[in-house]
Amino acid sequence: MESIWLEYVWALLILIGLEGLLSADNALVLAVIAKHLPEDQKKRAINYGILMAFIFRVGALFAISFIANVWWIQAIGAAYLLYLGLKHVIKARFGKHNENIHNDDEKESAGKGFWPTVGKIALADLAFAIDSILAAVAIALGLPDSQFGEIGGMDGGQFAVVVLGGIAGLILIKFAATWFVKLLEKRPALETTAYAIVAWVGVKLAVITFAHKDIGVLDPHFPHSTIWTLIFYGVLVGIALLGWFAPGNKSSEKSSA
C-alpha cells in the first residue's frame, strides 16, 4: 500500500512540474489580455479570470472522460487558440501600421471594459486547460487504482491527483501573469510572441484531435511520442527566443540610443 502512495506522490510532483511549464505560455497570454487595464485593475482582472477558469476547469474535470474521448471538444479548443493567435500575428506582421499595432489592440481592448476582459481571460485559460487536462489525465491514468471509487469517469485517487495538479498550475499562472505584466512594459515585442505561442499550442491540440481514434489521420501514439515532444518544445523555445531578442523592446532601444 505504501508503494502505491509513493507512486501517487511522485506522479503529483511530476504533474506540478508539467503544469509549471504549461503555465508559462498561459500566463503570458493572460498578461497581454489584461495589460490595457489601469494598474489597480490588472491584478484583479487576472485573479477574477483565473477564479472563473478554476470553476470551469473543475466542472470540466467531472466530465473528463467526455473531454478526453470526444474529438470535437478538442477541435473547438484548437480552433479557438489558432484563431486567437493567428489573428494577432497576421495583423502585426501584415498590418498597414505595424508600429502602432500594439497601441491599436490596446485601444480596442480598453473599450471592452473590466468584466469583458475578465471573461476573455477565463475563456483563454479554459481553452488552454483542455491541453493541460489531457496531459494530466495521461499521467494519472498510469497510476494503479485506489480505494476511493470513481469520480467523473476516473478512479477517485487519479482524479484527486489531476485536481491537485490543476490547482498548482493555476497558482503558478497567477504569480507568473503578474510578473509578465511588468515584463511586457519593458519588452512590448513579447506581445506578438505570446500570440504566436498561443497558435502553436493550438497546433498541438489539433495534432491530438487528428490522432483521435474517431479521426485516425495520425497515429494515436504520435501526440505523446518523443519526436513530437521534441518538435513541439523546440519550436516553442525558438518562438520565445525570437520574441525576447526581437527589436522594439525598450531595453534594446536604450542600448542603441
C-alpha positions in Angstrom: 0.0 0.0 0.0 2.9 2.3 0.8 4.3 1.8 -2.7 1.0 2.9 -4.2 1.1 6.2 -2.2 4.7 6.8 -3.3 3.6 6.4 -6.9 0.8 8.9 -6.4 3.1 11.4 -4.7 5.7 11.0 -7.5 3.1 11.5 -10.2 1.7 14.6 -8.4 5.2 16.1 -8.3 5.7 15.4 -12.0 2.3 16.9 -12.8 3.1 20.1 -10.8 6.3 20.4 -12.8 4.4 19.9 -16.0 1.8 22.4 -15.0 4.6 24.9 -14.3 5.9 24.5 -17.8 2.4 24.8 -19.4 1.5 27.8 -17.2 4.3 30.0 -18.6 2.7 30.5 -22.0 -0.8 30.7 -20.4 0.4 33.4 -18.0 2.0 35.4 -20.8 -1.3 35.5 -22.7 -3.3 36.5 -19.7 -0.9 39.3 -19.1 -1.3 40.5 -22.7 -5.1 40.4 -22.4 -5.1 42.4 -19.1 -2.3 44.9 -19.9 -4.6 47.6 -21.3 -6.4 48.0 -17.9 -5.4 50.6 -15.3 -2.7 49.4 -12.9 -5.1 48.9 -10.0 -7.4 46.7 -12.2 -4.8 44.4 -13.8 -4.2 42.1 -10.8 -8.0 42.0 -10.1 -8.8 41.1 -13.7 -6.3 38.3 -13.7 -7.5 37.0 -10.3 -11.1 37.0 -11.3 -10.3 35.4 -14.6 -8.4 32.6 -13.0 -11.1 32.1 -10.4 -13.7 31.7 -13.2 -11.4 29.5 -15.1 -10.9 27.4 -12.0 -14.6 26.9 -11.7 -14.9 25.9 -15.3 -11.9 23.6 -15.0 -13.3 21.8 -12.0 -16.5 21.3 -13.9 -14.6 20.0 -16.9 -12.7 17.6 -14.7 -16.0 16.0 -13.6 -16.6 15.3 -17.3 -13.0 14.4 -18.1 -14.0 11.1 -19.8 -16.2 13.1 -22.1 -13.5 15.7 -22.9 -10.8 13.0 -23.4 -12.9 10.9 -25.8 -15.0 13.4 -27.9 -12.8 14.7 -30.6 -14.9 17.8 -31.5 -14.3 19.2 -27.9 -10.6 19.1 -28.6 -11.1 20.5 -32.1 -13.0 23.6 -30.8 -10.2 24.3 -28.3 -7.6 24.0 -31.1 -9.6 26.2 -33.4 -10.1 28.9 -30.8 -6.4 29.0 -29.9 -5.4 29.1 -33.6 -7.8 31.9 -34.3 -6.7 33.9 -31.2 -3.1 33.5 -32.0 -3.0 33.9 -35.8 -5.4 36.9 -35.9 -2.9 39.0 -33.9 0.2 37.6 -35.6 -1.1 38.2 -39.1 -2.3 41.7 -38.1 1.0 42.5 -36.5 3.0 41.2 -39.5 1.0 42.4 -42.4 -1.0 45.4 -41.0 -0.6 48.8 -42.6 0.7 50.4 -39.5 2.9 47.8 -37.8 4.5 50.4 -35.5 1.1 51.1 -34.0 -0.2 47.6 -33.8 0.1 47.2 -30.0 -1.4 50.6 -29.4 -4.4 49.8 -31.7 -5.0 46.5 -30.0 -4.8 48.2 -26.6 -7.3 50.8 -27.5 -9.6 48.1 -28.9 -9.3 46.1 -25.7 -9.7 49.1 -23.5 -13.1 49.8 -24.9 -14.4 46.4 -23.7 -14.1 47.3 -20.0 -13.1 45.4 -17.0 -15.6 42.5 -16.9 -15.4 41.7 -20.6 -11.6 41.5 -20.1 -12.1 39.1 -17.2 -14.4 36.9 -19.4 -11.7 36.9 -22.1 -9.1 35.8 -19.6 -11.3 33.0 -18.3 -12.1 31.8 -21.9 -8.4 31.8 -22.9 -7.5 29.9 -19.8 -10.3 27.4 -20.4 -9.0 26.7 -23.9 -5.5 26.2 -22.5 -7.0 24.0 -19.8 -8.1 21.3 -22.4 -4.5 20.7 -23.3 -3.4 20.8 -19.7 -6.2 18.4 -18.5 -5.4 15.9 -21.3 -1.7 15.9 -20.3 -2.6 15.5 -16.6 -5.0 12.6 -17.4 -2.4 10.8 -19.4 -0.1 10.9 -16.3 -2.9 10.0 -13.8 -4.2 7.0 -15.9 -0.9 5.3 -15.5 -1.4 5.1 -11.7 -2.8 2.0 -10.0 -6.4 2.1 -8.9 -7.2 3.4 -5.4 -9.9 2.5 -3.0 -11.8 5.8 -3.4 -14.4 4.7 -6.1 -14.9 6.7 -9.3 -15.3 10.4 -9.9 -16.1 11.8 -13.4 -15.4 8.5 -15.0 -12.0 8.2 -13.4 -10.6 6.4 -10.3 -11.0 8.7 -7.3 -7.3 8.7 -6.4 -6.3 9.5 -10.0 -9.0 12.3 -10.1 -7.5 13.8 -7.0 -4.1 13.9 -8.5 -5.4 15.7 -11.6 -7.3 18.2 -9.4 -4.3 19.0 -7.2 -2.1 19.4 -10.2 -4.6 21.8 -11.8 -4.8 23.9 -8.6 -1.0 24.1 -8.6 -1.0 25.2 -12.2 -3.5 28.0 -11.6 -1.5 29.2 -8.6 1.7 29.3 -10.8 -0.3 31.1 -13.6 -1.4 33.8 -11.1 2.1 34.8 -10.0 3.6 34.3 -13.4 1.0 36.5 -15.1 1.7 39.4 -12.6 5.4 39.1 -13.5 4.7 39.1 -17.2 2.6 42.2 -16.9 5.7 44.1 -15.7 7.9 42.4 -18.3 5.6 43.5 -21.2 6.2 47.1 -20.2 9.9 46.6 -20.9 9.6 44.2 -23.8 6.4 45.0 -25.8 7.6 42.7 -28.7 6.7 39.8 -26.4 3.0 40.5 -27.0 3.2 39.2 -30.6 5.4 36.3 -29.3 2.6 35.4 -26.8 0.1 35.1 -29.6 2.5 33.1 -31.7 2.8 30.6 -28.8 -1.0 30.5 -28.5 -1.2 29.5 -32.1 1.5 26.8 -31.7 -0.4 25.3 -28.7 -3.4 25.3 -30.9 -1.4 23.2 -33.4 -0.5 20.8 -30.6 -4.2 20.5 -29.7 -5.0 20.0 -33.4 -2.4 17.1 -33.6 -4.2 15.5 -30.6 -7.5 15.9 -32.5 -6.2 14.3 -35.7 -4.7 11.4 -33.7 -8.1 10.7 -32.1 -9.4 7.2 -32.7 -12.5 8.5 -34.4 -10.5 10.7 -36.8 -7.4 8.5 -37.5 -5.5 10.9 -39.6 -2.4 10.5 -37.3 -1.2 7.6 -35.3 -2.8 7.6 -31.8 0.6 7.4 -30.2 2.1 10.3 -32.1 1.0 13.2 -29.8 2.9 11.5 -27.0 5.9 10.4 -28.9 9.4 11.6 -28.3 9.8 13.1 -31.8 6.7 15.2 -31.5 7.5 16.3 -27.9 11.0 17.4 -29.1 9.5 19.2 -32.1 6.8 21.0 -30.0 9.1 22.2 -27.3 11.9 23.0 -29.7 9.6 25.3 -31.7 8.2 26.8 -28.5 11.6 27.7 -27.2 12.5 29.1 -30.7 9.5 31.4 -30.7 10.2 32.6 -27.2 13.8 33.4 -28.0 12.8 35.3 -31.2 10.4 37.4 -29.1 13.0 38.0 -26.4 15.6 39.3 -28.8 13.2 41.0 -31.2 13.6 44.7 -32.0 11.1 47.1 -30.4 11.9 46.3 -26.8 12.7 49.3 -24.5 15.9 47.7 -23.4 17.2 47.4 -26.9 16.1 50.8 -27.8 18.1 52.3 -24.9 21.2 50.3 -25.8 21.0 51.5 -29.4 20.4 55.2 -28.4 
